[in-house]
Amino acid sequence: MPSNDLPAVIRDRAAKVRLAVFDVDGVLTDGRLWYSEDGHELKSFHVHDGLGLKRLRANGIEVAIITARISHLVAKRMADLGVIHVYQGQEDKLACFDQLLHAMQLSAADCSYTGDDLPDIGVMTQVGLAIAVANAHPAVAARAHWQTRREGGAGAVREVCDLLLQAQGKADAELARPLGRH
């Protein structure tokens, strides 16, 4: 989506983002929980989302994950992508977010948050750019500044990444740099 197709207020909010925070289940995944016969959890991550996260980091926008669930698969995927701010088991996402802001010496206005369900609303009401995925709960969508066209786990995170890079004028310049595996 070209940045000139965006409302000016969204472009302005996205241009200020220095930290992009994402929920996992329903945002980086489609929200379904899969279990193998032996009880192991399985998750599916979209490869385009992974490249988007790498592109953010390569362009000076830090990435963080805040999720209520704990999953070895999330830790593995984020390690593969080089994401170091991974907070699992966070029942109080807003408290975690506040601690992250303090540690990184950022204000909430410097951040975006992408969510899909009710536990995300607390952080979404604080950030400079609140984003809901296409299939977010209606209460979450109502509180978002912007909503993706794609659903969680199906490229929604890549849309967010593209939005941020375009709004900051970094979308074209970063294409010349190698990004590695995603």
Secondary structure, DSSP 8 states (H G I E B T S, - for coil): --GGGS-HHHHHHHHT-SEEEE-STTTTS-S--EE-TTS-EE----HHHHHHHHHHHHTT-EEEEE-SS--HHHHHHHHHHT--EEE-S-S-HHHHHHHHHHHHT--GGGEEEEE-SGGGHHHHTTSSEEEE-TT--HHHHHH-SEE-SS-TTTTHHHHHHHHHHHHTT-TTGGGGS-----
